[in-house]
Amino acid sequence: MISGINDVFETCMSKQVGGLEYGEAEALREGVPHVPLDSAATELYVLDVADGDSYEKEAAFTAKRICTMLSAGETVRDGAQLRPVTAEDIVILLRSPGSMAAPFCDALEAAGIHCALDGSSSLMDTPEVSTFCALLQAVANPRLDIPLLSILASPVFGFTADDLASFRGDCKKGSIYDAMKQSQNEKVQYFLSVLDVLRKKSRMENLTQLLQSCLTLTRLDSIFGAMSGAEARQQNLQTFYQMAVDYESSSLRTLDQFLEYLQTMADSRVETGGSSAGCVRIMSIHKSKGLEFPVVFLCGLSHRFNPSDRQEQVLCDKNLGLGLAVADNQNRIRYSAISKLAIADSIKRESISEELRVLYVAMTRAEDRLIMTCTMKNPQKRLADMANRLIVGGEALVCMEADCHGDWILATAMQRIEAGALHNLAGRPEQLHTDDYPWHIELVEAEETLPQGEHTVLEESTFPPEAVASLQKGLQFSYAHLPATHAPSKQTATGRKGSAREEEAMEDTRKMPDNRTWRKPSFRENARRGKAYGNAVHRVMQFIRYEGCTDASSVQMEIQRLLADGILSQEEAAMVSPDAIASFFATDIGRKLQGGAEYIREFKFSILDDGEKYGDGLEGEQVLLQGVVDCAILEEDGITVLDFKTDRVTEETVAATINRYRPQLETYAEALSRIYEKPVKEKYLYFFHLGELTAL
């Protein structure tokens, strides 16, 4: 294994790559001679992942390889002797466990192998401690629905979704606790009796006594102690209990104070206190510094280096200064200046050196066996490219252009005689070598399925017919309200079935800004002006004083007032025709608005509407309907709805345009009628282009 590590770094580390020449003086040497192993100490598996999640396939293969090691009794050293490997001898090292560890945990658990995730799991996030916290929160305030539901659905009380729905359906208003108090279900009554006892004890006992009472009444520690990873779970509960003891040691503390303290502890991420005995450990390379393990699985070698530190707009270097981009206004391009390229190259070299040191730490954690896995989606192309670059550019070029740890491992492996499987697929470099300690190198087609553990698979005949029938019924379940899952919960007035979809101002709805600047084609200019004109007219109609708009000159004065107040821009003010606005006030509706009638402008509304108006299969569903009414007159005998339109219509097209807007006006009328509890007696469209008021 030491020979394999030396081979990798003699190949990859040099003055150009890593800043250090790895020679005889730097090479690792065996101190005390050890008994030789019965198989290769260094293994490399190249996994062909044609499609799918490469992490899941790599995790499945790793779990399968660990199962093989444990079942076959592969050996590790124990002093001067060899012994069979155990699960706690094995560690899986990952560069970034936060994003990669979950598939490995799932694969190991599916294979029946317990695992421990070192140093990356918060005590407060573990199921057993979070359940305990939820119980304490329910004791302190049972009307907090989320903690109450958490403890009800936990293994401690085992409420199913049907159980929860049974009492909630009978009392849909108020808190979950209030609904439970009205239920006569035995399961509910038992929980309430336990909760009532604990609430009384919380007023009589100190904090640690209360925690003991919780464990005694609920048997929470015994329940989680019967699950997989029992020792770690009970250790976590013990750590949590000790936190309470330490918190109360200085003075008498209440439950509410302890819960506030737990909230602060949740932010500080207290690590779990579980033991790794009998478990395969999963940890980061960083946390493995200073530790050694009999068997190391070095996985995730295809995880690419992060280049973001050299891709910023401005780069800094203590020796080279600032690196900026140069803008070529004439050709409308931007490119990196020479100084920026030099700094980026310097940062890349430093990053490569750091990653080499990380790889060195990872490989030297192994005492007896080092097993490496590297995934590829097209191994033939990638390996052939590496073989050609080794021939043309040599090791230094290949190692400097590496974008993951796997490239360095493969650059070494491709030059070894025992890499026949890789050579058969992609060709071979000109020079090959071997030593007294050959590697085991294998090309593997990754499997989709997770490996089976040492658990017993039940025969089909052992399942009772009733269980099979129940399972089949569950698998054939079809949700009765499937269309509702695809329908939007929020709609505009123009989104109703049978109407044209157009943009509608919506409350609390905004699109993500696009900061890119594109040259707009000339044929879009007229469309842009039309939209800007419509916005300008609507803004004028929203803010002008109707009573002062007697003629075109007075309208012009109002527009100037809006301009001075900053409501209109200079461009918008120039777009609006005072004559067109004055023509509206010459109509009967315009004169009524000037005569002091009560009216509303730009009225935003949100109401619940019947879902059948928005699509088939939505009968009985409710949709949140939102819209904005331009203007409405509120009178004792009813409401008059008015909508302003700036479309460029003609006498020939006005009828079709009216039909297009009819559903929108009907929606406005329905909304205002429901809100003000008055009938809508009239609905009008006013077309500024024609100067025509049309009744619907």
HUDA-V707548 format. One line per field, one symbol per residue. ss: DSSP state (H for helix, E for strand, C for the rest). phi: phi as a letter, one per 30 degrees, with the letter a starting at -180 (. if undefined). Layout:
# HUDA-V707548
ss = ???
phi = ???
This chain:
# HUDA-V707548
ss = CHHHHHHHHHHHCECCCECCCCCCCCCCCCCCCCCCCCCCCEEEEEEECCCCCHHHHHHHHHHHHHHHHHHHCCEEEECCEEEECCHHHEEEEECCHHHHHHHHHHHHHHCCCCEEECCCCEHHHCHHHHHHHHHHHHHHCCCCHHHHHHHHHCCCCCCCHHHHHHHHCCCCCCCHHHHHHCCCCHHHHHHHHHHHHHHHHHHHCCHHHHHHHHHHHHCHHHHHHCCCCHHHHHHHHHHHHHHHHHHHHCCCCCHHHHHHHHHHHHHHCCECCCCCCCCEEEEECHHHCCCCEEEEEECCCCCECCCHHHCCCCEEECCCEEECEEEECCCCEEEECHHHHHHHHHHHHHHHHHHHHHHHHHHCCEEEEEEEEEEECCHHHHHHHHHHHHHHCHHHHHHHCCCEHHHHHHHHHCCECCCHHHHHHHCCCCCCECCCCCCEEEEEECCCCCCCCCCCCCCHHHCCHHHHHHHHHHHCCCCCCHHHHHCCCEEEHHHCCCCCCCCCCCCCCCCCCCCCCCCCCHHHHHHHHHHHHHHHHHHHHHHCCHHHCCCHHHHHHHHHHHHHCCCCCHHHHHHCCHHHHHHHHCCHHHHHHHCCCCEEEEEEEEEEEEHHHCCCCCCCCEEEEEEEEEEEEEECCEEEEEEEECCCCCCCCHHHHHHHHHHHHHHHHHHHHHHHCCCEEEEEEEECCCCEEEEC
phi = .ddddddddddccaddcjibddbddcddbddcecddddaedcbbcccdcdaiddddddddddddddedddddiecbdbicbcbddcdddcbccbdbdeccdedddddddddicdbbcdibcdedcdedddddddddddddadddddddddddddddciddddddddcdddbdcidddddddcdcddddddddddddddddddcccddddddddddddchddddddccdieddddddddddddeddddcddadbcddddddddddddddhdddcddcdibdccadddddeicbbebcccciddddddcddccddbcbbdcciccbccccddchbbbddeddddddddddddddddddddddddddddcbbbccbbcbdbddddddddddddddciddddddddcaddddddedddccdddddddddbibddcbbbbdbddccbcbddcdddddddcdcddeddddeddddddddddcdbddceeddcdddbbcddcdejcddbdbdbdibbcddcddccddddddddddddddddddddddddcddedccdaddddddddddddddidcddddddddcedddddddddddddddddjddbbbhddbbbdcddddcldicdidcbdcbabcdaaccbddlcccbbcbcddcbddcdddddddceeddddedddddddchbdccbbbcccddcibccdc
